[in-house]
Amino acid sequence: MGALSGCQGTAERGRAVHAASKPATATGTTSDGSLEGLTAPEISRRMWETMNAARSMTLDFSGVLRGKPAQMRIAMSMGGKCAAAVRQGDWKMQIIRTDDGASYIKGDAGYWTALGPKGKSIAELAGGRWIKFPAVSVPGRRLAASCDLDGFLGRMKLDHSSSTKSGTGTIGSQPVVTIRQKDPDGTNTLSVAAKGKPYLLKIASDKGELTMAFGAFDQPVNVTAPPANQTVDLSLFGGDKGLDV
């Protein structure tokens, strides 16, 4: 399994995760809403319907992007509000997207330098402050695509038909059913909540290349714009053509 398509813009051009088809109808649903008696493909489809019905969630990613270990935590919503923090190698950065559609990025010198020749001057101009991208700007639209939950789920490809049952277990105190599923890069283990709504709680690649944990379903994503004195406008960098993130 590759890294996350939605994380490419966020974690700087990562390998695409094969994530997904739109929800399909589970054919073997049970009257009490449990997963008992369902086949593995039916569990996968039921889980995917549940994930697509969520209005918000968090994602904790740990894996390898472009040959380097990376970690990311993001809270995202169907409305596009999000807050993300990414660390890879010797750099780190943060993203905020607010109700009005504006996006903000704050990176350390290592992050900006990793973007290419302009990185050093960007770091100097930003001076440790947030860079604001209006919703209509090219970088703003790109960041919006990375932050939007609907877009993120829309980029996932789950091969429901390849699912096989793997066993049961717990994540924290939550009982889970585990299923194994193929994708073009190998096989992954998916942990699905066996009690309550059957959310996808974790994906782990058999190669040990990545882990994604999901949580805080339907919880508010509380983000506010940084103070004006901690913000730099995109125009300082020459507008859309002066800065590419």
Beta strands, then each sheet from edge to edge (+ up, - down):
strand 1: 56-65
strand 2: 68-77
strand 3: 82-88
strand 4: 91-97
strand 5: 103-107
strand 6: 130-133
strand 7: 164-171
strand 8: 174-183
strand 9: 186-193
strand 10: 200-205
strand 11: 210-215
strand 12: 231-233
sheet 1: 7+ 8- 9+ 10- 11+ 1- 2+ 3- 4+ 5- 6+ 12+
end
